[in-house]
Amino acid sequence: MLTIREKIAYGLGDTASNIIFQTVMMFLLIFYTDVVGLSPALVGTLFLVVRLFDAITDPLMGAMADRTKTRWGQFRPYILWLAVPFGIISVMAFTTPDFSYNGKVVYAFATYTLLMIAYTAINIPYSALGGVLTAEPSERVSVQSYRFVLGMLGGLIVAASTLPLVEWFGEGDKAKGYQLTMMAMSLLGVVLFLLCFSGTNERVSTPAEQKTSFFDDLRSLWKNDQWRILCLAGLFLLTGQVLRATLAIYYVKYVLNLEQYITLFITLGMIGSILGCALAQPLAKKVCKIKAYITLQLIAAFICVISYFVPKEYDIMAFALFFLWSFFLQMATPLLWAKMADTIDYGHWKTGVRITGMVYSAVVFFIKLGVAFGGAFAGWLLAYYGYQADVEQTEATQQGILLSFTVYPAIGSILVALVMRWYVLDNKRVEQIHGELNEAQQA
C-alpha cells in the first residue's frame, strides 16, 4: 500500500511535465503564428515531421531505461539527470530570435526537435516509474489518479497564468513576455521534478535472470496484442484531444469574439480535467474499467458534436460544454494509464519477458504521434480555411474553426471507443495473470 505522500510526490512529476506539455498544446501554435510570424501550414508540418523522430528515440529510450541499473533504480535517475536540461530547452523553444523568416523556421525546427527529444528522455522513464511503484491493480488506478490530478494542476497553472504573465513580463512585447514566462514555468518544473525523484521508490523490478537484446524486446512487444490496442487508442485519443485543445484559443478569439475571456475558458477546462481525474478511482471501484472508458469516450464525443450547434451568443453554454468535455474526457485518462501497467504484466505472462520501459515508450510514442497529428491538423485546417493572424476572420474561416474545434475531435473519441471493444484485460483477468506470475516466481 503506497502512502499518500509518495503518490503526491509521483504526481508532482506530471505537474512538471504538464507545465511544458500543456503550454505546447495550448500556446505553441499561436506563439509560432502570431508572435514568431510563421505560416500555420508550415507549423502544422513542423509538428508532424519532428514527431516522426520519436519513432526512433522512443523505443531506444525505453530499451535504455529497461537496462539501466543504479542505486536509485531504473527509471528515477533520468528525472534527476534531465530536469535542468529539459527546463533550459523549454525556454529556448519559446524564444523569438532576431532572424530572417527562413532563419526563424530553422530555429523553430531545431528547438522544437530538441524539446521533443528532452521530453522523451525524461517523460518515458517517468511514465514507466508509475508501473513499478506497486504491483496492485487497484493501487495503480489510485497512483494514476493522483498523477493526473496533479498533472492537470500543472495544466491549470499554464491555463490561468500564461497569458497574464506574458502581458506582465512583456509590457507590450509578446516575444519577451513568452520567453520570461517560460523561464518562470521551467524553474517551477525543475523543482517539482526533483521533489518527484526524492519522494518515490521503485518496488517492481525486471527479473534478474532476464537477458534480452533490443530486437528480442521488440519481438516480445509485438506479441502483446493488448499493447497494440492501447497504442491505437492513444493515437486516436490524442489526435482529437490536441486538435480541440490547440484550437480552443482560436475558437474563443475568432468564433465567440471573446478574446478577453480566453484565460477563463481554458482555465475552466483545466478545472473540469482535475475534477474528472479525481473521480477516476471511485468510478473504477464501482464499474468495469473497460466499459467505463468506452462510455466516457462516447460522452466526450457527444459533447463535442453538441458544441457545434451552440450559437455564438450563447457563450455561457459554450463555456459550460468545454468544462464538461474536459471533465468526462479526463476522467478516462487515469484508467488508460493504469491499463498500460496491466499490459506489461500481460506481456510478461504471455512471453516470459518483462519490458516495462519498452511498453511505456511504445504507447507514449503513439500518444505523441497523436499529439503531432492533432497539432498538424490544427495548423493545416487553419491554413485550409484561410486563417490570417490577428485580423477579423471571414465567415468561412470562422465556420472552419468551429467545425475543426467541435466535430472533428469527436471522431477521435468515437474511434477510441470502437478500438477498446477488443481490449480484454478486465479486473478478473488481471488478477488471474498476477496469480500465475506469482506462482511462477515462487516455483
Sequence and secondary structure as in RCSB ss.txt:
>XXXX:A:sequence
MLTIREKIAYGLGDTASNIIFQTVMMFLLIFYTDVVGLSPALVGTLFLVVRLFDAITDPLMGAMADRTKTRWGQF
RPYILWLAVPFGIISVMAFTTPDFSYNGKVVYAFATYTLLMIAYTAINIPYSALGGVLTAEPSERVSVQSYRFVL
GMLGGLIVAASTLPLVEWFGEGDKAKGYQLTMMAMSLLGVVLFLLCFSGTNERVSTPAEQKTSFFDDLRSLWKND
QWRILCLAGLFLLTGQVLRATLAIYYVKYVLNLEQYITLFITLGMIGSILGCALAQPLAKKVCKIKAYITLQLIA
AFICVISYFVPKEYDIMAFALFFLWSFFLQMATPLLWAKMADTIDYGHWKTGVRITGMVYSAVVFFIKLGVAFGG
AFAGWLLAYYGYQADVEQTEATQQGILLSFTVYPAIGSILVALVMRWYVLDNKRVEQIHGELNEAQQA
>XXXX:A:secstr
   HHHHHHHHHHHHHHHHHHHHIIIIIHHHIIIII   HHHHHHHHHHHHHTHHHHHHHHHHHHHT  BTTBSS
HHHHHHHHHHHHHHHHHHT   S  HHHHHHHHHHHHHHHHHHHHHHHHHHHHHTTTS   HHHHHHHHHHHHHH
HHHHHHHHHHHHHHHHHHHHTT HHHHHHHHHHHHHHHHHHHHHHHHHH        TT    HHHHHHHHHT H
HHHHHHHHHHHHHHHHHHHHHHHHHIIIIIS  GGGHHHHHHHHHHHHHHHHHTHHHHHHHS HHHHHHHHHHHH
HHHHHHHHTS TT HHHHHHHHHHHHHHHHHSHHHHHHHHHHHHHHHHHHHS   HHHHHHHHHHHHHHHHHHHH
HHHHHHHHHTT  TTS   HHHHHHHHHHHHHHHHHHHHHHHHHGGG    HHHHHHHHHHHHHHHH 
